[in-house]
Amino acid sequence: MRPIIPDYLAEALGDVEPDDSGEPAAYIPELAAADPERLAAAFATVDGRVDGAGDVDVPFTIQSISKPFAYALALADRGFDPVLAKVGVEPSGEAFNEISLESGTGRPLNPMINAGAITVHSLVGAENSSSEDRVERVVHGLSAFAGRRLTVDTEVCASELKHAHRNLAIAHMLRSHDVLTEDARAVVDGYTLQCSVLVTTRDLAIMAATLANRGVNPLSGEQVVPEPVVRQVLSVMFSCGMYDAAGDWATQVGIPAKSGVAGGLIGALPGGIGIATFSPRLDRHGNSVRGVSLFERFSSDMGLHVMEVPSAGRAVVRSNHVAGSGPGALRVLELQGGIGFAGAERVVREVLETDPREARVAIDLTRVHAIDDVARRMVLEVTRRLTLDGHEVYLVDPETILPDPDPGDGGRVTVVRDVDAAMLPSA
């Protein structure tokens, strides 16, 4: 059976591809020259499965998507109190490069705007670290989130440094308030290097999944930052990650997220998945036009809004066994609990990994007490694809958890009350 998630992602990319509105970031020559047709999306689960479609392995610079990860490193390295004393957590309601400082203190309003991110960069690593050691800590930390060693695009970095006048002005303003306590130029240079780290859409999905997985990288198993840090970071991403579009994003999409002016966009659903998209054309807020459209679709299709309570997914497959023997053998997948997207994805993967050789397959919903709409569609798509692969498929559904199951074009499923009924020759 063909995997379902890559097909879904490819379909979603095809739907947004005709949208050519927006423009690549024009204020940085290297970014302005980006191919505007690049398009990619990837999902990474908290147990390490990565599915993607489009240009998922094309490298681009991380830009402002580095901000939540650098914030996590600063919190882990210095502790909450020293960082919060320098950077607030309130939404600014302004563009990313506005000089949004608290009246009287000069403290940046949050770590997702440039003023806050520049300050955060100065707080990464041990106190009194050199600028070189701080940059190495940032690159090492971002690499730990990605699960592989990342590098810096020196050409993009040089291009940005030539046009860093506004960030330098912000840094000097911060220095005048003693929010920065070292040379403003050195901090801006380091922050620009941070933003010039090269990533792929696949990398970003894993980095987002690390946040979704309480700070544990799902590929390496490394606890990159402590759990309390992750909660803080995700909270700030939810309220501030999309700049002056944060309110619309929180209500319409409802996933902690962060965008970058190279066209990347990430979202982290706690306990669920990490999502990443890439498309260089930006809207007036500096967010990827097609990336925003994709996230709106993902949230709507899969019920990913954080205010919707997700069902647990890891233990949804209670057993996977064969009943009977010979030509009448029946492969039984016994499911349990409440099933949402994460649980349904686990069912899909179980079928793919099992690759049933038995002619007859039963999906047993006897112990399932709830199944949401996206999970319903995914389970029925499994039955359809199993049918197309030549299997006779049964749905054990005594409580009618899936009323009127229609697998769609080419699919066929027989509903029975128990596994024994599926074993009968006439079933």
C-alpha positions in Angstrom: 0.0 0.0 0.0 1.2 3.5 -0.9 1.8 5.9 2.1 -1.1 8.3 2.6 0.6 11.4 4.2 3.0 12.2 1.3 0.1 12.0 -1.1 -1.9 14.4 1.0 1.0 16.8 1.2 1.5 16.6 -2.6 -2.2 17.4 -3.1 -2.0 20.4 -0.7 1.1 21.7 -2.5 -0.7 21.4 -5.8 -3.6 23.4 -4.6 -1.6 26.4 -3.4 1.0 26.3 -6.2 -0.9 28.6 -8.6 -0.9 31.4 -6.0 1.9 33.7 -7.2 1.0 36.6 -4.9 3.6 38.2 -2.7 7.3 38.7 -3.3 10.6 37.3 -1.9 12.3 39.6 0.7 13.6 42.5 -1.3 15.7 44.3 1.3 18.4 41.6 1.2 19.8 41.0 -2.3 20.7 37.3 -1.7 17.1 36.7 -0.6 15.6 38.8 -3.3 17.3 36.5 -5.8 15.6 33.3 -4.4 13.6 31.1 -6.8 10.0 32.1 -6.0 8.6 28.8 -7.3 10.2 26.7 -4.6 7.5 24.9 -2.6 7.7 22.2 0.1 5.9 20.8 3.2 6.9 18.2 5.7 5.4 16.6 8.8 7.6 15.1 11.6 6.0 13.0 14.3 7.3 12.9 17.9 8.5 9.3 17.3 10.7 10.3 14.4 8.6 9.7 11.2 9.2 12.4 8.6 6.9 12.7 5.5 7.3 15.4 3.0 6.5 16.6 -0.5 8.1 19.1 -2.9 11.5 20.7 -2.4 12.0 19.3 1.1 15.7 18.9 0.8 16.5 22.3 -0.8 18.6 24.4 1.6 17.7 28.0 2.6 18.6 30.3 5.5 16.7 29.9 8.7 16.3 33.7 9.3 13.8 34.5 12.1 12.8 30.9 12.6 16.0 30.8 14.6 14.5 33.1 17.2 12.5 30.5 19.2 15.4 28.1 19.2 17.9 30.7 20.3 15.4 31.8 23.0 15.3 28.2 24.2 19.0 28.0 24.4 19.3 31.3 26.3 16.7 30.1 28.8 18.5 26.8 29.2 21.9 28.5 29.5 21.1 31.4 31.8 17.8 30.5 33.5 14.4 32.2 33.3 15.0 35.2 35.6 18.0 36.7 33.8 16.4 36.3 30.4 13.0 37.6 31.4 14.8 40.6 33.1 16.1 41.5 29.6 13.2 40.4 27.3 9.5 40.5 27.9 6.8 38.1 26.6 4.0 40.5 25.5 2.8 40.7 21.8 4.0 43.9 20.2 1.2 44.1 17.5 3.9 45.6 15.3 6.2 44.5 12.4 9.2 42.4 13.2 11.7 45.2 12.8 10.0 47.9 14.8 11.8 49.3 17.8 9.3 48.0 20.3 10.7 48.7 23.8 9.1 49.1 27.2 8.8 52.6 28.3 11.3 53.4 31.0 13.2 50.1 31.0 14.0 49.8 27.3 13.3 46.1 27.5 12.1 44.5 24.2 8.5 43.4 24.3 9.2 39.8 23.3 11.9 37.6 21.8 10.3 37.1 18.4 10.8 40.7 17.2 14.2 41.8 16.2 14.9 43.9 19.3 14.2 40.9 21.5 16.0 38.4 19.3 19.2 40.5 19.2 19.0 40.7 23.0 18.4 37.0 23.3 21.4 36.2 21.1 23.6 38.1 23.6 22.3 35.8 26.4 23.1 32.5 24.7 25.9 30.5 26.3 27.7 31.1 29.5 27.9 34.6 31.0 30.9 36.6 29.6 31.2 34.3 26.6 33.1 35.6 23.7 31.2 36.5 20.5 32.8 33.5 18.7 31.9 31.1 21.5 28.3 32.4 21.5 28.0 31.9 17.8 29.3 28.3 18.1 26.9 27.6 20.9 24.0 28.9 18.7 25.1 26.8 15.7 25.6 23.7 17.9 22.3 24.2 19.6 20.3 24.7 16.3 22.1 21.5 15.0 21.0 19.6 18.1 17.4 20.6 17.4 17.8 19.5 13.7 19.6 16.3 14.5 22.5 17.0 12.2 25.4 19.5 11.9 24.2 22.7 10.3 26.4 25.3 8.6 26.2 29.0 7.8 25.6 30.5 4.4 28.4 33.1 4.3 27.2 34.8 1.2 23.8 35.5 2.7 25.4 36.6 5.9 27.7 39.1 4.1 24.7 40.4 2.1 22.7 40.9 5.3 25.5 42.6 7.2 25.8 45.2 4.4 22.2 46.1 5.0 22.0 45.7 8.8 21.6 49.4 9.5 18.2 49.1 11.2 19.3 46.2 13.4 22.4 48.2 14.3 20.2 51.1 15.3 18.1 48.8 17.4 21.2 47.3 19.0 22.6 50.8 19.8 19.2 51.7 21.3 19.4 48.6 23.5 22.9 49.4 24.5 21.8 52.9 25.5 19.3 51.3 28.0 22.0 48.8 29.2 19.8 46.0 27.9 22.9 45.1 25.9 26.1 45.4 27.9 28.6 44.7 25.2 29.6 46.0 21.7 26.4 46.5 19.6 28.2 45.6 16.4 29.5 42.3 17.7 26.0 41.3 18.8 24.5 42.2 15.5 27.2 40.3 13.6 26.5 37.2 15.7 22.8 37.5 15.3 23.1 37.8 11.6 25.2 34.7 11.5 22.5 33.0 13.5 19.9 34.0 10.9 22.2 32.7 8.1 22.3 29.1 9.2 21.3 26.8 6.4 18.3 24.4 6.8 15.9 22.4 4.7 12.2 22.0 5.2 12.9 18.5 6.5 15.3 20.0 9.1 12.7 22.5 10.2 10.0 19.8 10.6 12.4 17.9 12.9 13.3 21.0 14.9 9.6 21.8 15.3 8.9 18.2 16.3 11.7 18.5 19.0 9.6 21.3 20.5 6.5 19.3 20.2 8.3 16.4 21.9 9.1 18.3 25.1 12.6 19.1 23.9 13.7 15.6 22.9 14.9 15.3 19.4 12.8 12.4 17.9 15.7 11.2 15.7 18.7 11.4 18.1 16.8 11.0 21.4 18.8 13.9 22.8 17.1 16.1 25.4 18.1 19.4 23.7 16.5 21.7 26.3 14.5 21.1 29.5 10.7 20.7 29.4 9.9 24.0 31.2 11.9 25.8 28.6 9.8 24.2 25.8 6.6 25.3 27.5 7.8 28.9 27.7 9.0 28.9 24.1 5.8 27.4 22.7 3.7 29.9 24.7 5.6 32.9 23.2 5.5 31.4 19.7 1.7 31.1 20.0 1.2 34.7 21.1 4.1 36.5 19.3 5.5 34.2 16.6 3.6 35.7 13.6 4.3 39.4 14.5 1.4 41.7 13.7 -0.6 38.8 12.2 -0.3 36.8 15.5 -4.0 37.3 16.5 -5.4 36.1 13.2 -3.0 33.2 13.3 -3.9 32.2 16.8 -7.6 32.2 16.1 -7.6 30.8 12.6 -4.7 28.3 12.7 -4.1 27.8 16.4 -0.6 26.3 16.2 2.5 27.8 17.9 4.5 29.0 14.9 7.4 31.0 13.6 8.1 32.4 10.1 11.3 33.5 8.4 11.8 36.0 5.5 13.5 33.3 3.4 10.1 31.7 3.1 10.2 29.1 5.8 7.4 28.5 8.3 7.2 26.1 11.2 4.5 25.0 13.6 4.8 22.7 16.7 1.7 20.9 18.0 2.6 19.8 21.6 2.6 16.0 21.9 1.7 15.7 18.2 3.8 16.8 15.2 6.2 19.3 13.9 5.2 21.0 10.6 7.4 23.0 8.2 6.7 24.7 4.9 8.8 26.6 2.4 7.8 29.1 -0.2 9.8 32.4 -0.7 7.0 34.8 -1.6 6.0 36.9 1.4 2.9 38.8 2.4 3.0 42.3 3.9 3.7 40.9 7.4 6.8 39.1 6.2 5.2 35.6 6.3 5.2 33.1 3.4 1.9 33.5 1.4 1.6 29.9 0.4 3.0 28.7 3.7 0.2 30.5 5.6 -2.4 28.9 3.2 -0.9 25.5 3.8 -1.0 25.8 7.5 -4.6 27.0 7.4 -5.5 23.9 5.4 -3.6 21.6 7.7 -5.2 23.0 10.8 -8.7 22.8 9.2 -8.3 19.3 7.7 -6.7 17.7 10.7 -8.2 19.5 13.6 -4.8 20.8 14.8 -5.9 23.9 16.6 -4.4 23.7 20.1 -7.7 24.6 21.6 -9.1 21.3 20.3 -8.1 18.6 22.7 -6.1 15.9 20.8 -6.5 12.2 21.3 -3.5 10.1 22.3 -1.9 8.4 19.4 1.0 6.2 20.5 -1.0 3.3 22.0 -3.9 3.3 19.5 -2.8 0.0 18.0 -3.6 -2.5 20.8 -2.6 -5.6 18.8 -1.6 -6.7 15.3 -2.0 -10.4 14.8 -3.2 -13.2 12.5 -6.3 -15.2 13.3 -6.7 -18.6 11.7 -4.3 -20.1 9.2 -4.0 -21.1 5.6 -6.2 -19.5 2.9 -8.7 -18.4 5.6 -6.1 -16.5 7.7 -7.2 -13.0 8.8 -4.9 -10.2 9.7 -6.4 -8.3 12.6 -5.5 -4.7 13.6 -7.1 -4.1 17.0 -7.4 -0.4 17.8 -8.3 1.3 21.0 -9.0 4.6 22.7 -9.8 7.9 21.1 -8.3 8.4 17.7 -7.2 11.7 16.2 -4.7 12.5 13.5 -1.6 11.3 15.4 -3.4 8.0 16.2 -4.6 7.5 12.7 -1.1 8.2 11.3 0.1 5.4 13.6 -2.5 3.1 12.1 -1.4 4.0 8.6 2.2 3.3 9.5 1.3 0.0 11.2 -0.3 -1.2 7.9 2.6 0.0 5.8 5.2 -1.7 8.1 3.2 -4.9 8.3 2.5 -5.0 4.5 -0.1 -7.8 5.1 0.4 -11.0 3.0 -3.0 -12.4 4.2 -5.8 -12.0 1.6 -8.2 -10.8 4.3 -7.6 -7.9 6.7 -9.9 -6.7 9.6 -9.7 -3.4 11.4 -11.2 -3.9 14.8 -12.8 -0.8 16.4 -14.4 -2.7 19.3 -12.3 -0.8 21.9 -12.4 2.6 20.2 -14.6 5.1 22.0 -14.1 8.1 19.7 -12.7 8.9 16.3 -12.5 12.4 14.8 -13.2 13.4 11.2 -9.6 13.3 9.9 -8.9 10.0 11.6 -12.2 8.6 10.1 -11.1 9.6 6.6 -7.6 8.2 7.1 -8.9 4.8 8.3 -11.3 4.6 5.4 -8.5 5.5 3.0 -6.5 2.6 4.5 -9.4 0.3 3.7 -9.6 1.7 0.2 -5.9 1.2 -0.5 -5.9 -2.3 1.0 -8.8 -3.1 -1.4 -6.9 -1.8 -4.4 -4.0 -3.9 -3.3 -6.2 -7.0 -3.6 -7.2 -7.5 0.0 -10.7 -8.3 1.3 -11.3 -5.8 4.1 -13.6 -6.0 7.2 -14.5 -3.3 9.7 -15.3 -4.7 13.1 -17.6 -2.0 14.5 -20.2 -3.2 17.0 -20.9 0.3 18.3 -21.1 2.0 14.9 -18.1 4.2 15.6 -17.9 4.7 11.8 -21.5 5.0 10.5 -22.0 4.5 6.8 -18.4 3.8 6.0 -17.6 4.7 2.4 -14.0 4.1 1.4 -14.3 6.0 -1.8 -13.4 5.2 -5.4 -12.4 1.6 -5.8 -12.7 0.8 -2.1 -14.8 -1.9 -0.5 -15.3 -2.8 3.2 -17.6 -5.2 4.9 -18.9 -4.2 8.4 -19.2 -7.0 11.0 -19.9 -7.1 14.7 -16.9 -9.1 15.8 -13.8 -10.8 14.6 -15.4 -14.2 14.6 -18.0 -13.0 12.1 -15.1 -11.8 9.8 -13.7 -15.4 10.0 -16.9 -16.9 8.6 -16.7 -17.9 4.9 -19.9 -15.9 4.2 -18.6 -12.8 5.9 
